[in-house]
């Protein structure tokens, strides 16, 4: 199947096959959505790779924090790139997701960048925009 942007089949495939997720913009603050969602996915057995160049800590959720996807990919195999950044910040993240050979790019609720999504899709990544990974995971688990 050819990858598309935000299809139900792509969401199901990502949830069924991806187990290592780089969370771009993961905050060390427990009250932030990025932390709560990453913590939930970690509790479901997913490996979390924190990406946050501004983090003042070396670990989040017990995992080493990396300044970029490129740096993280030198040490980890990344299946999914989950983005908690402003839509305007997506292009370089999408480019790095393509460069590291990620299977998929997930832009969290409220985040969309059609040009970057199309570029990632054209490069063979499955792409989800404007959806919450936790919500979609829970929905899939109920089915």
ChimeraX commands (.cxc) that place a marker at each C-alpha (Angstrom):
marker #1 position 0.00,0.00,0.00 radius 0.5
marker #1 position 1.27,3.46,-0.87 radius 0.5
marker #1 position 1.69,5.68,2.19 radius 0.5
marker #1 position -0.83,8.48,2.52 radius 0.5
marker #1 position -1.49,11.31,4.90 radius 0.5
marker #1 position -3.68,10.61,7.95 radius 0.5
marker #1 position -5.50,7.53,6.71 radius 0.5
marker #1 position -7.09,5.06,9.11 radius 0.5
marker #1 position -4.94,2.32,7.55 radius 0.5
marker #1 position -1.75,4.26,8.21 radius 0.5
marker #1 position -2.74,4.93,11.83 radius 0.5
marker #1 position -3.51,1.23,12.34 radius 0.5
marker #1 position -0.20,0.22,10.70 radius 0.5
marker #1 position 1.81,2.65,12.84 radius 0.5
marker #1 position 0.14,1.45,16.04 radius 0.5
marker #1 position 0.66,-2.19,15.08 radius 0.5
marker #1 position 4.28,-2.02,13.96 radius 0.5
marker #1 position 6.10,0.92,15.55 radius 0.5
marker #1 position 7.57,0.40,19.01 radius 0.5
marker #1 position 10.36,2.98,19.24 radius 0.5
marker #1 position 9.19,6.58,19.08 radius 0.5
marker #1 position 11.31,9.70,19.09 radius 0.5
marker #1 position 9.27,12.42,20.77 radius 0.5
marker #1 position 10.37,15.78,19.38 radius 0.5
marker #1 position 9.69,18.50,21.91 radius 0.5
marker #1 position 9.28,16.15,24.86 radius 0.5
marker #1 position 9.09,18.26,28.01 radius 0.5
marker #1 position 10.58,17.11,31.32 radius 0.5
marker #1 position 7.54,18.71,33.04 radius 0.5
marker #1 position 4.97,16.05,34.07 radius 0.5
marker #1 position 1.98,18.37,33.53 radius 0.5
marker #1 position 2.77,18.92,29.83 radius 0.5
marker #1 position 0.89,16.95,27.17 radius 0.5
marker #1 position 4.11,15.70,25.59 radius 0.5
marker #1 position 5.22,14.16,28.90 radius 0.5
marker #1 position 1.81,12.63,29.67 radius 0.5
marker #1 position 1.46,11.08,26.21 radius 0.5
marker #1 position 5.04,9.77,26.16 radius 0.5
marker #1 position 4.58,8.33,29.65 radius 0.5
marker #1 position 1.38,6.59,28.51 radius 0.5
marker #1 position 3.05,5.12,25.41 radius 0.5
marker #1 position 6.00,3.98,27.53 radius 0.5
marker #1 position 3.55,2.22,29.89 radius 0.5
marker #1 position 2.14,0.43,26.81 radius 0.5
marker #1 position 5.59,-1.03,26.13 radius 0.5
marker #1 position 6.85,1.52,23.62 radius 0.5
marker #1 position 10.44,2.78,23.81 radius 0.5
marker #1 position 10.55,6.56,24.14 radius 0.5
marker #1 position 13.49,8.56,22.74 radius 0.5
marker #1 position 13.30,12.17,24.00 radius 0.5
marker #1 position 14.35,14.87,21.52 radius 0.5
marker #1 position 14.72,18.31,23.09 radius 0.5
marker #1 position 17.72,20.56,22.39 radius 0.5
marker #1 position 16.62,23.02,25.08 radius 0.5
marker #1 position 16.17,20.47,27.87 radius 0.5
marker #1 position 18.11,21.27,31.02 radius 0.5
marker #1 position 18.11,17.58,31.97 radius 0.5
marker #1 position 19.97,14.57,30.57 radius 0.5
marker #1 position 17.06,12.12,30.97 radius 0.5
marker #1 position 13.28,12.24,30.62 radius 0.5
marker #1 position 11.18,9.22,31.62 radius 0.5
marker #1 position 14.43,7.36,32.32 radius 0.5
marker #1 position 15.68,7.77,28.72 radius 0.5
marker #1 position 18.63,9.80,27.46 radius 0.5
marker #1 position 17.65,13.14,25.91 radius 0.5
marker #1 position 19.07,13.91,22.46 radius 0.5
marker #1 position 19.35,17.35,20.84 radius 0.5
marker #1 position 18.16,16.14,17.41 radius 0.5
marker #1 position 16.78,13.16,15.53 radius 0.5
marker #1 position 20.06,12.86,13.63 radius 0.5
marker #1 position 22.01,12.55,16.89 radius 0.5
marker #1 position 19.51,10.09,18.38 radius 0.5
marker #1 position 19.61,7.92,15.26 radius 0.5
marker #1 position 23.36,7.43,15.75 radius 0.5
marker #1 position 22.48,5.47,18.91 radius 0.5
marker #1 position 18.90,4.25,18.43 radius 0.5
marker #1 position 16.71,2.75,15.69 radius 0.5
marker #1 position 13.68,5.04,15.44 radius 0.5
marker #1 position 10.41,3.76,13.97 radius 0.5
marker #1 position 8.15,6.75,14.56 radius 0.5
marker #1 position 8.80,10.48,14.96 radius 0.5
marker #1 position 6.11,12.09,17.14 radius 0.5
marker #1 position 6.12,15.89,16.97 radius 0.5
marker #1 position 5.14,18.30,19.77 radius 0.5
marker #1 position 6.29,21.52,18.11 radius 0.5
marker #1 position 4.58,24.42,16.39 radius 0.5
marker #1 position 3.49,23.75,12.83 radius 0.5
marker #1 position 6.08,26.25,11.57 radius 0.5
marker #1 position 8.83,24.11,13.18 radius 0.5
marker #1 position 7.86,20.94,11.31 radius 0.5
marker #1 position 9.95,21.22,8.07 radius 0.5
marker #1 position 13.39,20.49,9.58 radius 0.5
marker #1 position 11.90,17.73,11.76 radius 0.5
marker #1 position 10.30,16.12,8.70 radius 0.5
marker #1 position 13.60,16.38,6.82 radius 0.5
marker #1 position 15.42,14.65,9.70 radius 0.5
marker #1 position 12.72,11.95,9.93 radius 0.5
marker #1 position 13.30,11.22,6.23 radius 0.5
marker #1 position 17.09,11.32,6.64 radius 0.5
marker #1 position 17.12,8.80,9.51 radius 0.5
marker #1 position 14.83,6.36,7.70 radius 0.5
marker #1 position 11.91,6.55,10.13 radius 0.5
marker #1 position 8.82,4.57,9.11 radius 0.5
marker #1 position 6.39,7.31,10.06 radius 0.5
marker #1 position 5.92,10.95,11.04 radius 0.5
marker #1 position 3.15,11.84,13.50 radius 0.5
marker #1 position 2.12,15.46,14.04 radius 0.5
marker #1 position 0.17,15.78,17.27 radius 0.5
marker #1 position -3.25,17.38,17.71 radius 0.5
marker #1 position -3.25,20.94,16.39 radius 0.5
marker #1 position -0.08,20.45,14.32 radius 0.5
marker #1 position -0.23,20.40,10.53 radius 0.5
marker #1 position 2.23,21.19,7.77 radius 0.5
marker #1 position 0.90,20.03,4.38 radius 0.5
marker #1 position 4.12,20.61,2.44 radius 0.5
marker #1 position 6.27,18.67,4.93 radius 0.5
marker #1 position 3.64,15.94,5.18 radius 0.5
marker #1 position 3.59,15.56,1.39 radius 0.5
marker #1 position 7.40,15.50,1.28 radius 0.5
marker #1 position 7.59,12.81,3.97 radius 0.5
marker #1 position 4.86,10.81,2.28 radius 0.5
marker #1 position 6.67,11.04,-1.06 radius 0.5
marker #1 position 9.80,9.73,0.70 radius 0.5
marker #1 position 7.85,6.65,1.81 radius 0.5
marker #1 position 6.92,7.60,5.37 radius 0.5
marker #1 position 3.42,7.11,6.70 radius 0.5
marker #1 position 2.20,10.50,7.89 radius 0.5
marker #1 position -0.43,11.48,10.44 radius 0.5
marker #1 position -1.37,15.11,11.08 radius 0.5
marker #1 position -3.53,16.75,13.74 radius 0.5
marker #1 position -4.16,13.57,15.75 radius 0.5
marker #1 position -3.24,12.56,19.29 radius 0.5
marker #1 position -1.16,9.38,19.54 radius 0.5
marker #1 position -2.63,8.51,22.95 radius 0.5
marker #1 position -6.23,8.96,21.76 radius 0.5
marker #1 position -5.64,6.90,18.63 radius 0.5
marker #1 position -3.84,4.18,20.62 radius 0.5
marker #1 position -6.74,3.93,23.08 radius 0.5
marker #1 position -9.28,3.88,20.23 radius 0.5
marker #1 position -7.37,1.05,18.52 radius 0.5
marker #1 position -7.16,-0.90,21.79 radius 0.5
marker #1 position -10.95,-0.74,22.19 radius 0.5
marker #1 position -11.58,-2.23,18.74 radius 0.5
marker link #1:1,2 radius 0.2
marker link #1:2,3 radius 0.2
marker link #1:3,4 radius 0.2
marker link #1:4,5 radius 0.2
marker link #1:5,6 radius 0.2
marker link #1:6,7 radius 0.2
marker link #1:7,8 radius 0.2
marker link #1:8,9 radius 0.2
marker link #1:9,10 radius 0.2
marker link #1:10,11 radius 0.2
marker link #1:11,12 radius 0.2
marker link #1:12,13 radius 0.2
marker link #1:13,14 radius 0.2
marker link #1:14,15 radius 0.2
marker link #1:15,16 radius 0.2
marker link #1:16,17 radius 0.2
marker link #1:17,18 radius 0.2
marker link #1:18,19 radius 0.2
marker link #1:19,20 radius 0.2
marker link #1:20,21 radius 0.2
marker link #1:21,22 radius 0.2
marker link #1:22,23 radius 0.2
marker link #1:23,24 radius 0.2
marker link #1:24,25 radius 0.2
marker link #1:25,26 radius 0.2
marker link #1:26,27 radius 0.2
marker link #1:27,28 radius 0.2
marker link #1:28,29 radius 0.2
marker link #1:29,30 radius 0.2
marker link #1:30,31 radius 0.2
marker link #1:31,32 radius 0.2
marker link #1:32,33 radius 0.2
marker link #1:33,34 radius 0.2
marker link #1:34,35 radius 0.2
marker link #1:35,36 radius 0.2
marker link #1:36,37 radius 0.2
marker link #1:37,38 radius 0.2
marker link #1:38,39 radius 0.2
marker link #1:39,40 radius 0.2
marker link #1:40,41 radius 0.2
marker link #1:41,42 radius 0.2
marker link #1:42,43 radius 0.2
marker link #1:43,44 radius 0.2
marker link #1:44,45 radius 0.2
marker link #1:45,46 radius 0.2
marker link #1:46,47 radius 0.2
marker link #1:47,48 radius 0.2
marker link #1:48,49 radius 0.2
marker link #1:49,50 radius 0.2
marker link #1:50,51 radius 0.2
marker link #1:51,52 radius 0.2
marker link #1:52,53 radius 0.2
marker link #1:53,54 radius 0.2
marker link #1:54,55 radius 0.2
marker link #1:55,56 radius 0.2
marker link #1:56,57 radius 0.2
marker link #1:57,58 radius 0.2
marker link #1:58,59 radius 0.2
marker link #1:59,60 radius 0.2
marker link #1:60,61 radius 0.2
marker link #1:61,62 radius 0.2
marker link #1:62,63 radius 0.2
marker link #1:63,64 radius 0.2
marker link #1:64,65 radius 0.2
marker link #1:65,66 radius 0.2
marker link #1:66,67 radius 0.2
marker link #1:67,68 radius 0.2
marker link #1:68,69 radius 0.2
marker link #1:69,70 radius 0.2
marker link #1:70,71 radius 0.2
marker link #1:71,72 radius 0.2
marker link #1:72,73 radius 0.2
marker link #1:73,74 radius 0.2
marker link #1:74,75 radius 0.2
marker link #1:75,76 radius 0.2
marker link #1:76,77 radius 0.2
marker link #1:77,78 radius 0.2
marker link #1:78,79 radius 0.2
marker link #1:79,80 radius 0.2
marker link #1:80,81 radius 0.2
marker link #1:81,82 radius 0.2
marker link #1:82,83 radius 0.2
marker link #1:83,84 radius 0.2
marker link #1:84,85 radius 0.2
marker link #1:85,86 radius 0.2
marker link #1:86,87 radius 0.2
marker link #1:87,88 radius 0.2
marker link #1:88,89 radius 0.2
marker link #1:89,90 radius 0.2
marker link #1:90,91 radius 0.2
marker link #1:91,92 radius 0.2
marker link #1:92,93 radius 0.2
marker link #1:93,94 radius 0.2
marker link #1:94,95 radius 0.2
marker link #1:95,96 radius 0.2
marker link #1:96,97 radius 0.2
marker link #1:97,98 radius 0.2
marker link #1:98,99 radius 0.2
marker link #1:99,100 radius 0.2
marker link #1:100,101 radius 0.2
marker link #1:101,102 radius 0.2
marker link #1:102,103 radius 0.2
marker link #1:103,104 radius 0.2
marker link #1:104,105 radius 0.2
marker link #1:105,106 radius 0.2
marker link #1:106,107 radius 0.2
marker link #1:107,108 radius 0.2
marker link #1:108,109 radius 0.2
marker link #1:109,110 radius 0.2
marker link #1:110,111 radius 0.2
marker link #1:111,112 radius 0.2
marker link #1:112,113 radius 0.2
marker link #1:113,114 radius 0.2
marker link #1:114,115 radius 0.2
marker link #1:115,116 radius 0.2
marker link #1:116,117 radius 0.2
marker link #1:117,118 radius 0.2
marker link #1:118,119 radius 0.2
marker link #1:119,120 radius 0.2
marker link #1:120,121 radius 0.2
marker link #1:121,122 radius 0.2
marker link #1:122,123 radius 0.2
marker link #1:123,124 radius 0.2
marker link #1:124,125 radius 0.2
marker link #1:125,126 radius 0.2
marker link #1:126,127 radius 0.2
marker link #1:127,128 radius 0.2
marker link #1:128,129 radius 0.2
marker link #1:129,130 radius 0.2
marker link #1:130,131 radius 0.2
marker link #1:131,132 radius 0.2
marker link #1:132,133 radius 0.2
marker link #1:133,134 radius 0.2
marker link #1:134,135 radius 0.2
marker link #1:135,136 radius 0.2
marker link #1:136,137 radius 0.2
marker link #1:137,138 radius 0.2
marker link #1:138,139 radius 0.2
marker link #1:139,140 radius 0.2
marker link #1:140,141 radius 0.2
marker link #1:141,142 radius 0.2
marker link #1:142,143 radius 0.2
view
